[in-house]
Amino acid sequence: MATYIVFTRESTQDQGELDTYMRKVGETFKGHPLKILAAYGPQQVLEGDAPEGVVIVEFPSTAAARAWYDGPAYQEVAQHRFKGSRYRAVLVEGV
């Protein structure tokens, strides 16, 4: 069953750290079966406060999503995201 990780950037704290994350995150995708469905495209806010940006990544399964997210390559790069911004990250299974 397809599984999605939805990243919502709430606010930027350190642009330099965020730039480092953006420059390095693509390398962490290698060897993982994922598809980027949306990445910081135009938004139409229907409810609540507008986030700075949204990314939706599709994986073939929850195990595949966790293998990428929990893997050492992504976790090393994610430290720059944690320092550079406030995000929400949610893993959701498809129907």
Secondary structure, DSSP 8 states (H G I E B T S, - for coil): --EEEEEEEEEES-HHHHHHHHHHHGGGGTTS--EEEEES------SS---SEEEEEEESSHHHHHHHHTSHHHHHHHHHHHHHEEEEEEEEE--
